[in-house]
Amino acid sequence: MTEKTKKIEKRSAEEISEELLEKEIDKELEKLEEVDKRTEKEKERDSEIALWIPKTKLGKDVKAKKIKDIDEILDSNQKILEEQIVDALLNLKSDLISIGQSKGKFGGGKRRAWKQTQRKTKEGNIPTFSCLAVVGDENGHVGIGIGRAKETLPARDKAIRKAKLGIIKVRRACASFDCACEEPHSIPFKVEGKSGSVRIILIPAPQGTGLVVASELKKVLKLAGIKDVYSKTFGSIRTTTNLVKACMNALKKTRTEVPDTSYKLK
């Protein structure tokens, strides 16, 4: 009986050691999987930040990890002059707004992201491409930028860079009269923005309403982290650039403007 029990104990010890080894191997594999989960864009961004040599005082503070939150910069109204500052502090997504139109019969071409203009010279026509980019982290930070160049890709890169430099913080809340949740899914109060002849009013909406806005404004509000909102527009809203600028003007007022409470009973 003693020999049998010793064999059982030996087997159990061997099994335990094998299980421990398997667990360690699984943990190492999980770590490797976590590293491999990064997309190519994230890897490129990390490598660019690692090779980045800051030139401004703000950039040096971010590189030295003295500033770990972009809200510290935005609340103190410091000017961002290097796009790597935003890349280091936020995980941004980008999109292009359709401001151009492809060639079609009788001017009926489809909307596209690139707006093409031409300059007449003795040598011929010189085309210029422009585009409007929007960036955001879907958590209360968004920015727009316009880029122009002789080719499409450089224009896109310029637009994304300007959008990062002009990023703003958007205040979110649940402020609809028929919604009692505590999630920041809408804007805190009614705001109005204007650009050119375009005027837009954004109104808080209850959860589940969605974005009741123009299709191009959905890109801006989605990247800002707003899920439910009503809107009302006036003026030449077919001018997409002014429409987006008016929306950004309204989103800025969520932090600077004081809500109107005159309608409440005293």
C-alpha positions in Angstrom: 0.0 0.0 0.0 2.8 2.3 0.8 4.5 1.8 -2.6 1.2 2.5 -4.4 0.6 5.7 -2.4 4.2 6.9 -3.2 3.5 6.3 -6.9 0.3 8.2 -6.7 2.1 11.1 -4.9 4.8 11.1 -7.5 2.3 11.1 -10.4 0.4 13.9 -8.8 3.6 16.0 -8.3 4.5 15.4 -11.9 1.1 16.4 -13.1 1.1 19.5 -10.9 4.5 20.6 -12.3 3.2 20.0 -15.9 0.1 22.1 -15.2 2.2 24.9 -13.8 4.4 24.9 -16.9 1.4 24.9 -19.2 -0.1 27.9 -17.3 3.2 29.8 -17.6 3.3 29.1 -21.3 -0.3 30.2 -21.7 0.5 33.5 -19.9 3.5 34.1 -22.2 1.3 33.4 -25.2 -1.4 35.8 -24.0 1.2 38.5 -23.5 2.5 38.0 -27.1 -1.1 38.1 -28.3 -1.7 41.3 -26.5 1.3 42.8 -28.2 0.3 41.5 -31.6 -3.3 42.9 -31.2 -2.0 46.4 -32.0 -2.9 47.5 -35.5 -0.4 48.7 -38.0 -1.5 52.3 -37.5 -1.0 52.0 -33.7 2.5 50.5 -34.3 3.4 53.4 -36.7 2.0 55.9 -34.2 4.1 54.4 -31.3 7.2 54.4 -33.4 6.7 58.0 -34.5 6.2 59.1 -30.9 9.4 57.2 -29.9 11.4 59.0 -32.6 9.8 62.4 -32.0 12.1 65.2 -30.9 9.9 67.9 -29.3 10.7 71.6 -30.1 8.3 73.4 -27.9 8.2 73.5 -24.1 4.7 71.9 -24.1 6.0 69.1 -26.3 9.0 68.5 -24.0 6.7 68.2 -21.0 4.5 65.7 -22.8 7.5 63.7 -23.9 8.8 63.6 -20.3 5.3 62.5 -19.1 4.9 65.6 -16.9 1.6 66.1 -18.6 -0.5 62.9 -18.9 -3.9 64.3 -19.7 -4.8 66.6 -22.7 -7.5 68.3 -20.6 -4.8 70.0 -18.6 -3.6 71.7 -21.9 -7.1 72.5 -23.2 -8.3 73.9 -19.8 -5.3 76.2 -19.5 -5.8 77.5 -23.2 -2.3 76.5 -24.2 -1.6 76.5 -27.9 -0.7 73.1 -29.4 2.0 73.5 -32.2 3.0 69.9 -32.6 0.7 67.1 -33.7 2.6 64.5 -31.8 1.4 66.0 -28.5 -2.2 65.0 -29.4 -1.0 61.6 -30.7 0.8 60.9 -27.4 -2.2 61.8 -25.2 -5.1 60.5 -27.2 -6.0 57.5 -29.4 -7.6 59.3 -32.3 -9.7 58.1 -35.2 -10.0 60.2 -38.4 -12.5 60.6 -41.2 -13.0 62.8 -44.3 -16.0 65.0 -45.0 -17.5 64.9 -48.5 -17.0 68.5 -49.7 -16.3 67.8 -53.4 -18.2 66.4 -56.3 -17.1 64.0 -59.1 -17.7 64.8 -62.7 -21.1 63.7 -64.0 -23.6 64.6 -66.7 -25.5 67.9 -66.2 -23.5 68.4 -62.9 -25.0 65.3 -61.3 -21.8 63.7 -60.1 -21.5 61.9 -56.7 -20.2 63.6 -53.6 -16.6 62.8 -52.8 -14.0 63.9 -50.2 -11.7 65.8 -52.7 -12.6 69.2 -53.9 -10.8 70.1 -57.1 -10.1 73.6 -58.4 -8.0 74.8 -61.4 -5.8 77.8 -62.0 -5.4 79.0 -65.6 -1.8 79.7 -66.8 0.0 80.0 -70.1 1.3 76.4 -69.7 -2.2 75.0 -69.0 -4.4 74.2 -66.1 -2.9 73.6 -62.7 -5.2 71.5 -60.5 -5.4 71.9 -56.7 -7.1 69.4 -54.3 -8.6 70.3 -51.0 -10.3 68.2 -48.3 -11.9 68.5 -44.9 -10.8 66.1 -42.2 -12.3 65.4 -38.7 -10.5 63.6 -35.9 -11.7 62.5 -32.5 -11.4 59.9 -29.7 -15.2 59.3 -29.3 -14.8 60.5 -25.7 -15.4 64.3 -25.8 -12.5 65.4 -28.0 -12.9 66.4 -31.7 -11.2 68.7 -34.2 -11.5 69.6 -37.9 -8.9 70.9 -40.5 -8.7 71.8 -44.1 -5.8 70.8 -46.3 -4.8 71.9 -49.8 -2.1 70.5 -52.1 -1.4 69.6 -55.7 -2.2 66.0 -55.0 -4.8 64.2 -52.9 -2.7 62.3 -50.3 -0.6 65.4 -49.2 -3.9 67.4 -48.9 -5.3 64.7 -46.6 -2.2 64.6 -44.4 -2.3 68.4 -44.1 -6.0 68.3 -43.1 -5.5 65.6 -40.5 -2.5 67.5 -39.0 -4.5 70.8 -38.8 -7.4 68.9 -37.2 -5.1 67.5 -34.5 -3.7 71.0 -33.8 -7.2 72.5 -33.5 -8.7 69.8 -31.3 -11.3 71.0 -28.7 -13.0 69.4 -25.7 -16.8 68.9 -25.8 -19.0 68.8 -22.7 -21.5 65.9 -22.7 -24.4 65.1 -20.5 -27.9 63.7 -20.3 -30.1 66.8 -20.4 -33.3 65.8 -22.2 -36.5 66.4 -20.2 -37.7 62.8 -21.0 -34.5 61.0 -20.1 -33.4 60.2 -16.6 -30.2 58.2 -17.2 -26.8 59.4 -16.0 -24.7 58.5 -19.1 -23.1 61.3 -21.1 -24.8 60.5 -24.4 -26.0 64.0 -25.5 -25.2 67.7 -25.0 -25.8 69.5 -21.7 -28.1 72.2 -23.1 -29.3 73.8 -26.4 -26.5 75.5 -28.3 -26.4 77.5 -31.5 -23.5 77.8 -34.0 -22.9 79.9 -37.0 -20.5 80.0 -40.0 -21.2 82.1 -43.1 -24.9 81.9 -43.9 -25.3 78.6 -42.1 -26.9 78.5 -38.7 -27.4 75.3 -36.7 -29.2 74.6 -33.4 -28.3 71.4 -31.5 -30.9 70.2 -28.9 -30.4 67.5 -26.3 -32.2 64.2 -27.1 -33.2 61.1 -25.0 -31.2 57.9 -25.2 -32.0 55.8 -28.2 -32.9 58.8 -30.5 -29.8 58.7 -32.5 -28.2 61.6 -34.4 -31.0 63.5 -36.1 -28.5 65.6 -38.2 -27.1 65.8 -41.8 -25.1 62.7 -42.9 -21.8 64.6 -42.9 -22.4 66.0 -39.4 -22.9 62.5 -38.1 -19.2 61.9 -38.6 -18.3 64.9 -36.5 -20.7 64.1 -33.6 -19.8 60.4 -33.6 -16.1 61.2 -33.2 -17.0 63.7 -30.5 -18.7 60.9 -28.5 -22.3 62.2 -28.9 -24.9 59.5 -29.6 -28.3 61.3 -29.4 -29.1 64.9 -30.5 -31.8 66.8 -32.4 -30.8 69.6 -34.8 -32.3 72.5 -36.8 -30.5 74.3 -39.6 -30.9 77.5 -41.5 -29.2 79.1 -44.5 -27.3 77.5 -47.4 -26.7 74.0 -45.8 -25.5 72.5 -49.1 -22.2 74.3 -48.3 -20.8 71.4 -46.3 -17.7 73.2 -45.1 -19.8 76.0 -43.5 -22.2 73.4 -42.1 -19.4 71.5 -40.3 -17.8 74.8 -39.1 -21.1 75.9 -37.6 -21.5 72.5 -35.9 -18.0 72.9 -34.4 -18.9 76.4 -33.3 -21.9 75.0 -31.5 -19.9 72.3 -29.8 -17.4 74.8 -28.5 -20.2 76.6 -26.7 -21.0 73.5 -24.6 -18.0 74.5 -22.5 -18.0 78.3 -22.7 -21.7 79.2 -22.7 -23.9 79.4 -19.7 -27.2 77.6 -20.2 -30.4 79.7 -20.3 -32.5 79.0 -17.2 -34.9 81.9 -17.5 -37.8 79.6 -18.4 -37.6 77.9 -15.0 -40.0 79.0 -12.2 -38.5 81.0 -9.4 
